[in-house]
């Protein structure tokens, strides 16, 4: 009886999500199959047969994958170090890691524009010390977008990994070392497998965030199109809502596929199974 009444507590939230998320998503997806009052797959056919559109999609996937890999490579050892600190030190470093999330992505992107420009701090420094003879073209390239996105989403993977690593029983590592494993072997065969759930969740957050981010690619990418800026262009600039709905649906499908694949990977590598 108590459980029956408990279900009523989720009704307001469920109704809100249904009205303002589920129904709009269904209407958006449904509109991609209707044009001029008849069923059609022309929007998808037009997208996937056009080399320009495919290049935009490929660039988006490349930027998202590289951003995710860099966040994993940078975040994993940092998260491991933070998880081993005393509570006071852990709190300070986590606060510093979370602090960038309190700053607008627009402000951070403009900061990177100042750093990465042809007359920015990085190029001026490299020119001054003689490492380069002419400014590097970093700004308005996929590289600039990746740098900005790593800065944007690295705190997410740090938080998820620290949360998992600090719950790993130290006695498990000590047991591995007492059986002859070196510290590196214990890290590779104990810490890494036990951290897979947090690694998967963090990777999903970073990949999906990079795939759908708009402000950072728009400011740091310039004329370099990714799928989010292409969606904005079709919807707002060209007022082509049918094409924009097709692009939005493709983004959602990619997101669901990536989440499903990573969840399967998490289930496969889960040491409990």
N, C-alpha and C positions, 0 to 999 in steps of 0.2 A: 504493500500500500504506500509506504514511504517513497519507494522508487517511482511509483506512478505519479505522485505529486512532484517529485524532483524533476521529472521530464518537463513539467510546465515552466520551470525556471529557464530552460533553453529556448522556449518558444519566441520571446522577443528578439533574441539574437538571431535565431534561425529565420524569423520573418524578415528582419533587417537585411541579412545576407541574401536571402532569396529575392527580395524586391530590388535591392540596389546593386547586386553583383551577379547572381545566377541568371536572372531574367535578361539584363542587358547583354551578358555574354552570349546567351542563346540567341537573342535577336541579332547580335552582330554576326555570329557564325551563320545563322540562317539567311541573312541578307546577302551573303556571298554566293549563294546558290540560286538567287533570283535576280533577273535583270529584264526590264521591260515586261514584267508580268509573267515570265516563263522561266522554267528551270534551266540552269546553265552551269557549266564548269569552266566557262570562258575566262573568268578572272584568274583562276589557277593556271590554266593553260597558257595564258598570256604572260604570267609571271615566270613560269619555269622554262619557257622557250626563249625568253629574252636574255641574251648574254649579259646585258648591263644589270638586270635585276639579280641574276645569279651571282655576278661579281659582288654586288652589295651584300647578298646573303653570305657568301663565302668570306668576305672581309669581316663581317659581324661575327661569324663563328670562329674565325682565326683569332680575332681580338679577345673574344670571350674565353677561349681555351687557353691562350697564352696568359691572360690575366689570372685565370684560375690556377694554372701551374705555378706561376710566380708567387702568388699568395700562399700556396701550399709550401713551396720551397723556403720562402722567407718566414712564414708564420709558424711552421712546425718546430724548428729549433728554439725560436723565441718563446713559443707557448710552453715548451718543455722546461726551459729555464725559469719562466715565471711560476710554473706550477710547483717547482721545488723550493721556492723562496718562503721565508716565514710570512705569516699573515700580513704584517705591516708592510713589508717590501712588496708583497704580491698586490696589495691594495693600491699602493702608489703606482706601480707599473701598469696595472689594469686601468687605473684612472687616466694615465697618460695615453694608453692605447685607445681608450674610448673617447678622449677629448676631441679628436678630429671629427667625430660624428656629430658634435655639437656645433660645428661650423658649416655654413651653407656650402653645398657643392659648387655653387656659382663663384663664391669667394675663393675656394680652393682652386678652381679651374683658372680663374684670372691670375692667381699666384703662379701657377705653372706656366701660364702664357708669358709672364714676366721672366721666369727662369729659363724657358726653352726657346725664346725668340732669337732671331739672328743677332740681335744686339742685346740679348738677355744676359743674365749673370753667368750662366754656364759657358756660353760661347765667348764672352768677354774674358773669363778666367782662363779658358783654354788658349785663347789667342795671346793673352798676356804672358803665359808661361811657355809659349812656343810649341805646344803640342799639335796645333793645327795652324794652317796658313790662311784659311778662309772659314767663315761661319758655317756650322753644320745645319742642315735642313732637318730639324727635329719637329718643330711646331707644324701643325696641320698635316700630320702624317699618322698612320696607325700606331707608330711607336709612341707618339705623344698621348694618344688616347689610352694606350696600355698603361703608361706611367700614371696618368690621372686616375684610371680605374683601380689600379693596384693601391694607390694612396687612399682611394675612396672606400674600398671593400676589405682591405687587410684587417682592420679591427674586427670585422665579423668573424673571420676564421680564427683569429686569436682568441676571441671570447669563447667560441664553441670548443676549441681544442683545450684551452685551459680548464674549462668545466669538466671535460672528460679525463684529462691527465691527472688532475688533483684528486680524483676518486680511485686511481689505480693504487692498489695495496702495495706499499713499499716492500712488504715481506715477500711478494711474488718475485720481485727483482733480486732480492737478497738470496732467495732460494735458488734462482738460476745461477747466480754468481757462486754460491756454495757448491754447486754441481759442476763447476769448472768453466762456466761461460765467462768470457771477458765482458767488460762494461759495454763495449760496442755490440757484442753479440747479444747481450741481455737487452740492450736498447732495441736492436733490430728484431729480435724474436719474441720479446715480451711487450715492450712499450708500444712499438708501432702497431702490432695486431690489435692490442687493446684500445688503441686510439682511433681505429678505423671508423667507428660510428660517428665520432665528432668530426673526423676528416671528411666523411661523406656529406654530413649536414652542412659543414662550412663550405665545401666545394659547391654544393647546390646553391647556397645563398650567393656565393660570389659569381658563379656562372650565370644564374638567372638575373642577378642584378646587372652584370656587365651586358647581357643580351638586351635588356630592356632600358638601360640607362639612356637618357637623352641629353641632359645638360652638358656633361663632361665631353661626350663625343662631338656635340654641336660646337662647343667653344674651342676644344683642342684639335678637332679633326678638320675644321674649316669646310672646304668643299669635298672632303673625303666622306662619302656617304656610308652610313651603317643603317640597319633596318629601322631603328627607332627614328632617326632623322628623316629617313625616306617616308616613313608613315606620317610624320608631321607634315612633310612637304605635300603629300597627296591630299591630306585632310584639310589643312589650313590654307596652303598657298594655291593649290590647284583645285580645291573644292571637289575632289574626286573621292567621294565617300565609299563608293563600291570598292575601288582599288585599296583604299585605306583599310576597309574591313577585311579584305583578303590578306593583306600584310599582317594585320593584327591576329587573324586566325592562324596564319603560319607561325607567328611568334608563339602563340599559345600551344600549338602542337609540338613545336620544338621543346618548349619548356616542359610539357608533360612527358615527352619521350626521354629527355635527359633525367628528369626526376625518377622515372620508372627504371631506367638503366642503372642509376646510382643506387637506388634502393635494392635492386637485385644484387649489385656488387657488394653492398653492405651486408645483405643476407648471406652471400657466398663466403665472405671473409670474416664473418662474425665468429670469433673464437668459441662462443658458447654452443655453436651448432656443429 
